[in-house]
């Protein structure tokens, strides 16, 4: 039972830190464009290296 007196506040500190990190990331613009990185993988590059052999 005594361990809970330590573990519960530590768990609340971890949750608070995670929430603050998430809010910081949202404020910093990390989640502004979620569509382009997924589509960028399948888009064809304009610069194609065409070597004549």
TILOKOL-330443 format. One line per 2 residues: number of its first residue (from 1); for each residue x negated, y negated, z negated of N, C-alpha, C, O, CB. Coordinates in steps of 0.2 Angstrom, whole numbers, plus 5000, padded with zeros to 4 digits. Last residue first. Glycine has a CB too. Layout:
N
NUM	X/Y/Z/X/Y/Z/X/Y/Z/X/Y/Z/X/Y/Z | ...
END
This chain:
53
53	4885/4981/5358/4879/4986/5358/4878/4989/5365/4874/4993/5366/4881/4992/5353 | 4889/4966/5351/4889/4970/5358/4883/4975/5358/4877/4973/5357/4889/4965/5364
51	4899/4963/5338/4893/4965/5340/4893/4969/5347/4897/4974/5347/4888/4968/5335 | 4909/4953/5330/4909/4957/5336/4902/4958/5339/4900/4954/5343/4914/4955/5341
49	4916/4949/5316/4909/4950/5318/4909/4955/5324/4910/4961/5323/4904/4953/5313 | 4928/4937/5314/4927/4944/5315/4920/4945/5319/4918/4942/5324/4932/4948/5320
47	4936/4926/5306/4929/4927/5308/4928/4935/5308/4926/4938/5303/4924/4923/5304 | 4949/4927/5301/4948/4924/5307/4941/4925/5310/4940/4926/5316/4949/4916/5307
45	4955/4942/5294/4950/4937/5294/4950/4934/5301/4950/4937/5306/4943/4939/5291 | 4972/4946/5291/4966/4947/5295/4961/4941/5294/4964/4936/5295/4968/4949/5302
43	4978/4951/5275/4978/4946/5280/4971/4947/5284/4966/4949/5281/4978/4939/5278 | 4978/4959/5264/4980/4962/5270/4980/4957/5276/4981/4959/5282/4987/4965/5269
41	4974/4951/5254/4970/4957/5255/4972/4960/5262/4967/4963/5265/4972/4962/5249 | 4983/4941/5253/4976/4939/5255/4972/4945/5257/4968/4945/5262/4972/4935/5251
39	4993/4945/5245/4994/4945/5253/4987/4944/5256/4986/4946/5262/4999/4939/5255 | 4989/4943/5232/4991/4950/5235/4992/4950/5242/4990/4956/5245/4998/4952/5232
37	4986/4930/5231/4981/4935/5231/4983/4942/5233/4979/4945/5236/4979/4935/5224 | 4999/4923/5234/4994/4923/5239/4988/4928/5238/4986/4931/5243/4991/4916/5239
35	5008/4925/5222/5009/4929/5229/5003/4929/5233/5002/4934/5236/5015/4925/5232 | 5005/4917/5212/5005/4925/5211/5006/4928/5217/5005/4934/5217/5010/4927/5205
33	5001/4903/5206/5001/4906/5213/5000/4914/5212/4994/4916/5212/4996/4903/5218 | 5000/4900/5192/5004/4896/5197/5005/4899/5204/5011/4899/5206/5000/4890/5198
31	4994/4906/5182/5000/4909/5184/5004/4905/5190/5009/4907/5191/5004/4912/5179 | 4984/4897/5177/4982/4904/5180/4988/4907/5183/4986/4912/5187/4980/4908/5174
29	4985/4884/5172/4987/4885/5179/4985/4892/5182/4985/4893/5188/4984/4880/5184 | 4983/4880/5160/4978/4880/5164/4979/4881/5171/4975/4880/5176/4972/4884/5161
27	4995/4884/5154/4994/4877/5154/4988/4876/5159/4988/4870/5162/4992/4874/5147 | 4993/4898/5154/4999/4895/5158/4998/4888/5159/4999/4885/5164/5005/4896/5154
25	4982/4899/5145/4982/4901/5152/4987/4898/5157/4986/4896/5162/4982/4909/5153 | 4988/4894/5133/4982/4891/5136/4981/4893/5144/4980/4888/5148/4975/4892/5133
23	4997/4904/5131/4999/4897/5132/4994/4893/5135/4995/4889/5140/5002/4894/5126 | 4988/4915/5129/4993/4915/5135/4996/4908/5136/4996/4906/5142/4999/4920/5133
21	4981/4911/5118/4978/4912/5124/4982/4912/5130/4981/4910/5135/4974/4919/5123 | 4992/4910/5109/4988/4904/5110/4984/4905/5117/4984/4901/5121/4984/4902/5105
19	4996/4924/5108/5000/4919/5111/4997/4913/5113/4999/4910/5118/5006/4918/5105 | 4984/4929/5103/4986/4931/5109/4991/4926/5112/4991/4925/5118/4989/4938/5109
17	4984/4923/5090/4978/4922/5095/4980/4924/5102/4979/4920/5107/4972/4926/5093 | 4995/4929/5085/4995/4922/5086/4989/4920/5091/4990/4915/5095/4993/4918/5079
15	4991/4942/5084/4997/4940/5088/4997/4933/5090/4998/4931/5095/5004/4942/5085 | 4980/4941/5075/4979/4944/5082/4985/4942/5087/4984/4940/5092/4979/4951/5082
13	4987/4937/5064/4982/4933/5067/4981/4935/5074/4980/4930/5078/4976/4933/5062 | 4996/4948/5061/4999/4941/5063/4994/4937/5066/4995/4933/5071/5002/4938/5057
11	4986/4957/5058/4990/4958/5064/4993/4952/5066/4994/4950/5072/4995/4963/5062 | 4981/4951/5046/4977/4952/5052/4981/4953/5058/4979/4950/5063/4972/4957/5050
9	4993/4952/5038/4991/4946/5040/4986/4946/5046/4986/4942/5050/4987/4942/5034 | 4993/4967/5038/4999/4963/5041/4997/4956/5042/4998/4954/5048/5005/4963/5036
7	4981/4971/5032/4983/4973/5039/4988/4969/5042/4988/4967/5048/4984/4980/5040 | 4982/4968/5018/4976/4965/5023/4978/4966/5030/4977/4961/5034/4970/4969/5021
5	4993/4974/5013/4992/4967/5011/4986/4964/5016/4986/4957/5016/4990/4966/5004 | 4991/4987/5017/4996/4983/5021/4995/4975/5019/4996/4971/5024/5003/4985/5019
3	4982/4992/5007/4979/4990/5014/4984/4986/5018/4982/4982/5023/4978/4997/5018 | 4990/4994/4997/4986/4988/4996/4983/4987/5003/4981/4981/5005/4980/4990/4991
1	4996/5006/5000/5000/5000/5000/4996/4994/5000/4998/4989/5003/5005/5000/4994
END
